[in-house]
Amino acid sequence: MAIRILSDETINKIAAGEVIENPASVVKELVENALDAGSRVIRVEVKGGGFSLIRVSDDGCGMDQENLLLSLERHATSKIQEAKDLNEVVTMGFRGEALASIAAISKLRVISSESEKHQGAELVAEGGRIRSITPAARKKGTTIEVRSLFYNVPARKKFQKSPGAALTEITKFLTKFVLAHPNVQLRLVVEDKETLSVLPGKIQERADRVLGKEFLAHAKAVDASDQQCRLEGFIGSPLQARSNRLGQYLFVNGRCVVCPQITRAIYEGYGTRLATRLHPTFILHFSLPPEWIDVNVHPQKREIRLREEHVIQAMIQKSVMEAFRGNTPPKEYPRGTWEFSAPLMFQEKKEEMPPVFEPIQEELALIGLFKHYLLVQGSSAFSLPTQQGPYEGMFLIDLKGAYARILYERFVTAGVPPLQTLMIPLTIELSPPEGEVLKQHLQAIKEMGIDLRVFGEHTFIVDALSPEIEESYVPGLLEEFVSVLDRNLAEKMRQKKLALSLSSYARSQKKGWSVVEAKQLVKELMKTSAPYDCPQGKPTIIHLSHDALKNLFQRPPP
C-alpha cells in the first residue's frame, strides 16, 4: 500500500480528536481561554448536552479582526513564543490548538472586541473553513458559539454518551473551575434555565457550595508555606472519608490536575487515621513556581509532573499531619455483648425454602451473641437438630455478612420494591456533579428503595423508603450510588453494582442485633440463593467441628 500525505482537513480532524473528546472538552477549552484573556465574568450556555449548542461569553481583553483570523490557525497562540517558554507556563492554555480543533468538527461563530466602543468583528466557520468575517457590535470581550458538534465526524459522534451524561461532565468541569478560581463569577444556563450561578468569593464559600456545610463543619483548614511553595484549602475529617474519590479536588497554579505524587503525600499525612480502602475529601490549592511543574504531558493537560517532588511531598505530608495533631476524632465501634445461657429452644413454624439447601428445623441451640457474630450448636451440616444434644461442633454466623446477602438479593432484581411513605420527607443537598448524575437515574435509585425527586438546583426530597433502608443511611447511600451511576454500565451490571453498594454500605452502618433479631436474620439468610457467602464472596457461616475444636486446644484425638 502506497504512503500518502494526508490533506489538511484530515489532519485537523485527527488532531481535534486528541484535544476534543466530548462537549465538556469544548467547554473546558473555551472557559480556560476566557480566563487567560483576563475575564472575571463568564457565562456558559448549553443545549442538547452541548451537541446542539455551546456558547461561552466573557468580559476579557477580546481580539481585533486580524487576531480573530489567526485564532483559527493551528499552533497560533499569544501565550508562548519559544520552546523555552514551556518551562514557565503561567496560562491555562499554550498550544494554540483549542479553537482550531473545535472549528474542525463544528459550526463555529466568534464575536469579539477589544474596544470599549462596541466595535468588533464576527467570524463564521464551518468544518474548519472560514465562511465570513464581518464588522460586528460588541462590548469588550468575546462570545464563542459552537453548534452541531461532531456533525462532520459521525464515527466520533456515534461513540458519544447521551446528552444527559454529557451535561454531567460539563457540570463536573465547571464545579472544579469555580473551586479553582473563586475570584471569577460564573453562570451556567442549560436549555434556557440557569442551573449554576456563583459570585466572586472566598475558597471557603465555594467549598460550602460544592461539598456542603457538613464538610466544612468537620474539615481542617490548611495554610502553609515552604520555600517557594504555598498550600491552602481544606481537608476533610477521617470520619467523612468515602469509598470513592469524588470529593477530592486538587489544584496546582489554578489548574485542576491529577498528580499521584501529591495525592500519595496527602494519604500519608492522614496515616492510620484513615480506614483501609477509604478516601479522604479535600479541596487543596498549590501555588508552585512554574518551572517546578511540567503541564505539557497530556493533550487535555489533566496530568502534571513535578520537578521538586521531595520538597512538595514533605510539605504536604507535614501540613496534613499538623492539621490533625492533637485532635484525632474517635472511631465508633458497635457495642457487643455476650449472652450466655443453656441452649435456647424455641418453636417456630416450618416455612418453605429453596431446595438447594436444607432448611432450619423447629429448634435452635443458641450458645451466645457477641457483637455481630452468632454462635450456634449444631451438626456437621447446617441442618439444626430437632433433639437437644449431644451436638457435633458448632457454627459461627457472621450476622453482618448475612445482612448484606439478604439485602443484595432483595434489591438485585429489577423492579421497585415496596416503599413506606415518610411522615417527614428528607431533604438532601448534593454537589452539582453528584446532583446531575442522580437526575439522570431517578428510576434506578427508586428500584434501590429510595423514592427521590428533584427540589431546586441540586437539592432532592426523599418521600419514601424501603423498610430495609434506615433514614440515616440515605446520604451515604446516594454518594455510593453516584460512583456506580457515573460509569457507563449495562443495565443488568448497573443493577448488580447498585445492589452491591447498598448491601455493603448498610452492612458497614449496622450497629447490632438483639437475640430475637439475630434468629430471624438467620431464617431470612437461609431463604437466599447463596446463604453461605456474602455478596463479596466471603463466608457467612463457619462450621467448627468437634475435632477442629480439639485441635484448637491441642487435645489429642480419642
C-alpha positions in Angstrom: 0.0 0.0 0.0 1.4 3.4 -1.0 2.2 6.0 1.5 0.2 9.3 1.1 0.4 12.7 2.6 -2.9 13.5 4.3 -4.9 16.6 3.5 -5.0 19.5 5.9 -8.7 18.8 6.6 -8.0 15.2 7.6 -5.0 16.2 9.7 -7.2 18.8 11.5 -9.9 16.2 12.3 -7.3 13.7 13.7 -5.7 16.4 15.8 -9.1 17.5 17.1 -9.7 14.0 18.4 -6.7 14.5 20.7 -8.0 17.7 22.2 -11.8 17.5 22.0 -13.2 14.2 23.5 -16.7 15.4 24.2 -18.8 18.6 24.8 -17.1 19.0 28.2 -13.8 19.3 26.4 -15.2 22.2 24.4 -16.5 24.0 27.5 -13.1 23.4 29.2 -11.1 24.9 26.4 -13.4 27.9 25.9 -13.7 28.7 29.6 -9.9 28.4 30.1 -9.3 30.7 27.1 -11.7 33.2 28.7 -9.7 33.1 31.9 -6.4 33.6 30.1 -8.0 36.6 28.5 -8.4 38.2 31.9 -12.1 37.5 32.3 -13.8 38.0 35.6 -17.4 37.3 34.4 -18.1 34.1 32.3 -21.4 32.8 31.1 -21.8 29.3 29.6 -25.0 28.3 27.7 -25.7 24.6 26.8 -28.4 22.9 24.7 -28.7 19.3 23.8 -26.0 18.3 26.2 -23.6 20.5 24.2 -24.1 18.7 20.9 -26.6 21.3 19.7 -25.1 24.4 21.2 -22.3 25.6 23.5 -22.0 29.4 23.9 -19.3 31.0 26.1 -19.3 34.7 26.7 -16.7 36.7 28.7 -15.5 40.2 29.5 -11.9 39.5 28.7 -9.5 41.5 26.6 -11.0 40.4 23.3 -9.5 40.3 19.8 -9.3 42.6 16.8 -10.1 41.3 13.3 -6.5 40.3 12.5 -6.1 38.2 15.6 -9.6 36.8 15.1 -8.5 35.3 11.8 -5.3 33.9 13.3 -7.1 32.3 16.2 -8.3 29.5 14.0 -4.9 28.7 12.7 -3.3 25.6 14.4 -0.5 26.3 16.8 -1.2 30.1 16.7 -1.1 31.5 20.2 -0.3 34.6 22.2 0.8 32.7 25.3 4.3 31.4 24.4 6.8 32.4 21.7 9.7 29.9 22.1 10.3 26.4 23.3 12.0 27.6 26.5 8.7 29.3 27.4 7.2 25.8 28.0 9.3 25.6 31.2 7.5 28.6 32.7 3.8 28.2 31.6 1.6 30.6 33.6 -1.6 30.4 31.5 -4.2 27.6 31.3 -3.6 27.1 27.6 -0.5 27.5 25.5 -0.5 25.1 22.5 -2.8 27.2 20.2 -4.9 24.1 19.3 -8.2 24.7 21.0 -10.2 26.9 18.6 -8.7 25.2 15.5 -9.7 21.8 16.9 -13.2 22.9 17.8 -13.7 24.6 14.5 -12.7 21.4 12.6 -15.6 19.4 14.0 -18.4 22.0 14.4 -20.1 25.1 13.1 -18.4 28.0 14.8 -19.3 31.6 15.3 -17.0 34.1 17.1 -17.8 37.7 18.0 -15.0 39.6 19.7 -14.0 43.2 20.5 -11.0 44.7 22.2 -12.6 48.1 22.2 -14.9 49.8 24.8 -16.7 51.5 21.8 -18.7 48.4 20.8 -16.6 47.9 17.7 -15.7 44.3 17.0 -15.7 41.6 14.4 -17.7 38.4 13.7 -16.2 35.3 12.2 -18.2 32.3 10.9 -16.5 29.0 10.2 -17.8 25.5 9.3 -15.7 22.3 9.4 -12.6 24.4 10.0 -13.1 26.6 6.9 -13.8 30.3 7.4 -17.0 31.3 5.6 -17.1 35.0 6.5 -15.6 37.7 8.7 -17.5 41.0 9.1 -17.7 44.0 11.5 -20.0 43.5 14.5 -21.0 45.4 17.5 -20.0 44.0 20.9 -18.6 45.4 24.1 -15.1 44.4 25.1 -14.8 40.7 25.4 -15.6 37.5 23.3 -18.5 35.3 22.6 -17.9 31.9 21.0 -20.8 29.8 19.8 -20.3 26.2 18.8 -23.2 24.4 17.1 -23.6 20.9 15.6 -20.6 19.4 17.4 -19.2 16.3 15.6 -21.6 16.9 12.7 -18.8 16.0 10.2 -17.3 13.1 12.1 -20.2 10.6 12.5 -17.8 7.9 13.7 -16.9 10.1 16.7 -20.4 11.1 17.4 -21.6 7.5 17.4 -19.5 6.8 20.5 -20.5 9.8 22.5 -22.6 9.5 25.7 -26.2 10.7 25.9 -26.9 14.4 26.2 -27.7 13.9 29.9 -24.4 12.2 30.6 -22.6 14.9 28.5 -24.2 17.6 30.6 -23.0 15.8 33.8 -19.4 16.0 32.5 -19.8 19.7 31.8 -21.1 20.3 35.3 -18.2 18.4 36.8 -15.7 20.6 35.0 -17.4 23.8 35.9 -17.6 22.7 39.5 -13.9 22.3 39.5 -13.4 25.6 37.8 -15.4 27.6 40.4 -13.4 25.9 43.1 -10.1 26.7 41.3 -10.9 30.4 40.7 -13.1 31.8 43.5 -12.4 35.4 42.1 -14.3 34.7 38.9 -18.1 35.0 38.5 -19.6 32.1 36.5 -23.1 31.2 35.3 -24.3 28.0 33.6 -27.6 28.1 31.6 -29.0 24.8 30.5 -31.9 24.8 28.0 -32.5 28.5 28.8 -32.6 27.8 32.6 -29.9 28.9 34.9 -28.6 25.9 36.9 -25.4 27.2 38.4 -24.6 30.8 39.4 -21.6 31.8 41.7 -20.4 35.2 42.6 -16.8 36.1 43.3 -15.9 35.0 46.9 -13.5 33.1 49.1 -12.4 29.4 48.8 -14.5 28.7 51.9 -17.7 30.0 50.3 -17.1 27.9 47.2 -16.3 24.8 49.3 -19.6 25.3 51.2 -21.4 25.4 47.9 -19.8 22.3 46.4 -19.2 19.9 49.3 -21.8 21.3 51.7 -21.8 22.7 55.2 -21.3 19.3 56.8 -17.9 19.1 55.1 -16.7 22.5 56.4 -18.1 21.8 59.9 -15.6 19.0 60.4 -12.9 19.9 57.9 -9.5 21.3 58.9 -8.1 24.5 57.3 -4.6 24.2 55.8 -2.4 27.2 55.2 1.3 26.6 54.9 4.4 28.0 53.0 7.8 26.4 52.4 10.5 27.9 50.2 8.6 28.9 47.1 5.5 26.7 47.7 2.2 27.8 49.1 -0.6 25.4 50.2 -4.1 26.4 51.3 -7.5 24.8 51.4 -9.5 22.3 53.5 -9.0 18.6 54.3 -12.0 16.6 55.4 -12.3 14.7 58.7 -11.3 11.0 58.5 -14.8 10.2 59.6 -16.1 11.8 56.4 -13.9 9.5 54.2 -15.7 8.0 51.2 -15.4 4.7 49.3 -14.8 6.8 46.1 -12.6 9.8 45.2 -15.5 12.1 44.1 -14.8 14.5 47.0 -11.2 15.2 46.0 -10.3 18.5 44.3 -6.6 19.2 43.7 -5.4 22.4 42.1 -1.9 23.4 41.1 -1.5 27.0 39.9 -5.2 27.3 39.3 -5.3 24.1 37.2 -7.4 21.0 38.3 -5.0 18.1 37.9 -4.2 14.5 38.6 -0.9 14.1 40.4 -0.2 10.7 42.1 2.8 12.1 43.9 0.8 14.8 45.6 -2.2 12.5 46.3 0.1 9.9 47.9 1.6 12.6 50.2 -1.9 13.6 51.3 -2.8 10.0 52.2 0.5 9.6 54.1 -0.4 12.7 56.1 -3.6 11.1 57.2 -1.7 8.0 58.2 -3.6 5.5 60.3 -6.5 8.0 60.9 -7.8 6.8 57.5 -9.6 3.5 57.4 -8.5 0.9 54.8 -10.0 1.4 51.3 -11.5 4.7 52.2 -10.6 8.0 50.6 -10.4 11.5 52.2 -12.2 14.5 50.9 -10.2 17.7 50.3 -10.0 21.0 48.4 -6.4 22.0 48.1 -4.7 24.8 46.2 -1.0 24.7 45.5 1.0 27.7 44.2 4.3 26.5 42.8 7.0 28.1 40.7 6.0 27.5 37.0 9.4 25.9 36.4 8.7 23.2 39.0 5.9 21.6 37.1 5.5 20.2 33.6 2.0 20.6 32.2 2.9 19.5 28.7 2.2 15.9 29.5 -1.4 15.2 28.4 -3.4 16.7 25.5 -6.1 17.9 27.9 -3.4 19.0 30.4 -5.0 16.7 33.1 -1.7 15.4 34.4 1.4 17.1 35.6 4.9 16.1 36.5 6.8 17.6 39.5 10.4 18.7 39.3 10.9 19.2 43.1 8.9 16.3 44.2 10.6 15.6 47.5 10.2 19.2 48.7 6.5 19.3 47.7 5.6 15.9 49.2 7.3 16.7 52.5 5.4 20.0 52.8 2.1 18.3 52.1 2.6 15.4 54.5 3.7 17.7 57.3 0.8 20.1 56.7 -1.9 17.4 56.8 -0.3 15.8 59.9 -0.2 19.1 61.8 -3.8 19.9 60.9 -5.0 16.8 62.8 -2.4 16.8 65.6 -4.0 16.5 69.0 -7.5 16.3 67.5 -8.0 12.8 66.2 -11.7 12.1 66.1 -12.8 8.9 68.0 -13.7 5.9 65.9 -17.2 4.5 66.5 -17.5 0.8 67.1 -20.8 -1.1 67.6 -21.3 -2.3 71.1 -21.5 -6.0 71.5 -22.4 -8.2 74.5 -22.0 -11.9 75.3 -25.3 -13.5 76.3 -24.9 -16.9 77.9 -27.5 -19.5 78.8 -28.3 -23.1 78.4 -29.1 -24.0 74.8 -32.2 -21.9 74.0 -35.0 -23.9 72.5 -38.0 -22.4 70.8 -40.7 -23.5 68.5 -41.2 -21.9 65.1 -43.5 -22.6 62.1 -41.8 -24.5 59.3 -41.5 -22.4 56.2 -40.9 -23.4 52.6 -37.4 -22.7 51.3 -35.5 -23.3 48.1 -34.5 -26.9 47.6 -30.8 -26.2 47.1 -30.1 -26.3 50.8 -31.5 -27.9 54.0 -34.0 -25.8 55.9 -33.7 -24.7 59.5 -35.8 -27.0 61.6 -38.0 -26.2 64.5 -35.4 -26.0 67.3 -32.3 -23.9 67.6 -29.5 -24.4 70.1 -28.0 -20.9 70.7 -24.7 -20.5 72.6 -24.3 -16.8 72.5 -24.3 -13.4 70.7 -21.2 -11.3 70.6 -21.1 -8.0 68.6 -22.3 -9.2 65.1 -21.4 -12.9 65.5 -23.9 -15.6 66.5 -22.6 -18.9 67.9 -24.9 -21.9 67.4 -24.6 -25.5 68.3 -25.3 -28.0 65.5 -24.3 -31.0 63.4 -21.7 -31.0 60.6 -24.2 -29.9 58.0 -26.2 -26.7 58.5 -29.4 -28.5 59.4 -30.1 -27.8 63.0 -31.2 -30.9 65.1 -34.7 -31.4 66.4 -33.5 -33.1 69.6 -31.3 -31.5 72.3 -27.6 -32.6 72.3 -25.2 -34.1 72.0 -24.1 -31.8 69.2 -21.2 -32.3 66.8 -19.3 -29.0 67.0 -20.8 -25.5 66.4 -21.5 -22.8 63.8 -20.3 -19.2 63.8 -22.5 -16.9 61.8 -21.4 -13.5 60.6 -24.6 -11.5 61.0 -23.3 -8.5 59.0 -22.4 -10.8 56.2 -25.9 -12.4 56.4 -27.5 -9.0 56.4 -25.6 -8.0 53.3 -26.6 -11.2 51.5 -30.2 -10.7 52.3 -30.3 -7.0 51.2 -28.3 -7.8 48.0 -30.8 -10.5 46.8 -33.8 -8.3 47.6 -32.5 -5.4 45.5 -30.6 -7.1 42.7 -33.7 -8.0 40.8 -35.3 -5.2 38.6 -38.4 -3.5 39.8 -39.5 -1.1 42.5 -39.6 -2.7 46.0 -42.4 -1.9 48.5 -41.9 1.6 49.9 -43.1 3.3 53.0 -44.0 7.0 52.9 -42.1 9.1 55.3 -44.0 11.2 57.8 -41.5 14.0 57.3 -39.7 13.9 53.9 -35.9 14.1 54.0 -34.1 16.9 52.3 -30.7 16.0 50.7 -28.2 18.5 49.3 -25.5 17.3 47.0 -22.7 18.8 45.0 -23.5 19.9 41.4 -21.8 16.9 39.8 -23.4 14.4 42.1 -26.8 16.1 41.6 -26.5 15.9 37.8 -25.7 12.2 37.9 -28.7 11.4 40.2 -31.1 13.5 38.0 -30.4 11.1 35.1 -31.1 7.9 37.1 -34.1 8.6 39.4 -35.9 5.4 38.4 -32.8 3.3 39.1 -32.5 4.8 42.5 -36.2 4.1 43.2 -35.5 0.5 42.4 -32.9 0.6 45.2 -35.6 1.6 47.6 -35.3 5.4 47.7 -38.1 7.5 46.2 -36.2 10.6 45.2 -37.4 13.8 43.4 -35.6 17.0 42.4 -36.2 20.0 44.5 -34.2 23.0 43.4 -30.8 23.1 41.6 -29.0 20.3 43.4 -31.4 19.6 46.3 -33.5 16.4 46.4 -36.5 15.3 48.5 -36.9 11.7 49.7 -40.6 10.9 50.0 -40.5 7.2 50.7 -38.0 4.4 51.6 -37.9 0.6 51.5 -38.4 -0.7 55.1 -34.8 -2.2 54.9 -33.3 1.3 54.5 -32.9 3.4 57.6 -33.2 7.2 57.1 -29.6 7.7 58.4 -28.3 5.6 55.5 -29.7 7.8 52.7 -26.9 10.5 52.3 -24.2 7.9 52.3 -26.1 5.6 50.0 -26.6 8.3 47.5 -22.9 9.0 47.4 -22.2 5.3 46.8 -24.9 5.2 44.1 -23.3 8.2 42.3 -20.0 6.3 41.9 -21.8 3.5 40.2 -24.2 5.6 38.1 -21.4 7.8 36.8 -19.9 4.8 35.0 -21.1 3.6 31.6 -22.5 0.2 32.6 -25.1 -2.2 31.0 -28.4 -2.2 32.8 -28.1 -5.6 34.5 -24.5 -4.9 35.6 -25.6 -1.5 36.9 -28.4 -3.1 38.9 -25.9 -5.6 40.4 -23.4 -2.9 41.3 -26.1 -0.7 42.9 -27.3 -3.6 45.0 -23.8 -4.5 46.0 -23.2 -0.9 47.0 -26.4 -0.8 49.0 -25.7 -4.1 50.8 -22.1 -3.1 51.6 -22.9 0.3 52.9 -25.8 -0.9 55.0 -23.6 -3.6 56.4 -21.0 -1.1 57.5 -23.6 1.1 59.2 -25.5 -1.6 61.1 -24.8 -1.4 64.8 -26.0 -4.8 66.0 -28.9 -7.2 66.6 -30.9 -8.5 69.6 -31.1 -12.3 70.1 -34.6 -12.3 68.6 -33.5 -10.2 65.6 -30.4 -12.5 65.1 -32.6 -15.6 65.0 -34.9 -14.0 62.4 -31.9 -12.9 60.3 -30.6 -16.5 60.1 -34.0 -17.6 58.9 -34.0 -15.0 56.2 -30.5 -15.9 55.2 -31.4 -19.5 54.6 -34.1 -18.3 52.1 -31.5 -16.8 49.8 -29.9 -18.5 46.8 -26.4 -18.4 48.4 -26.7 -18.4 52.2 -23.1 -19.5 52.9 -21.5 -16.5 51.3 -21.9 -12.7 51.5 -22.1 -10.7 48.2 -18.3 -10.1 48.3 -17.7 -13.9 48.3 -16.7 -14.2 52.0 -18.3 -16.9 54.2 -21.3 -16.1 56.3 -21.3 -19.4 58.2 -18.3 -21.3 59.5 -18.5 -24.8 60.9 -16.2 -25.7 63.8 -16.3 -29.5 64.1 -15.6 -31.3 67.4 -12.3 -32.4 66.0 -11.4 -28.9 64.9 -12.2 -27.6 68.4 -9.9 -30.3 69.9 -7.1 -29.2 67.6 -7.5 -25.6 68.7 -7.0 -26.6 72.3 -4.2 -29.1 71.3 -6.2 -32.1 72.6 -5.3 -35.5 71.1 -8.0 -37.4 69.3 -9.7 -40.2 71.3 
